[in-house]
Amino acid sequence: MIWVKIAGVSLVLAMIVKFEWLRLNQGHTRERATLIILAAMGWVAALLVILFPEMPGPIMLIDWLYRPLAGLIS
């Protein structure tokens, strides 16, 4: 069942990238590179959520990083 979700996310991402790729002009190499990088980062994030649903979110990381500073501010 997990592989169906991964295939679905990959298919949707491929359709989005193809649609946007065709809309970009030929000379826009930086925009195309940015599209590929952002799509890859989104795909990895989606895979992590699918494979590890109990993984803590980014707010937990920020809380863990700044918890020692909370005592200094108060």
Helices and strands as residue ranges (DSSP letters): H 2-23, H 29-51, H 58-73
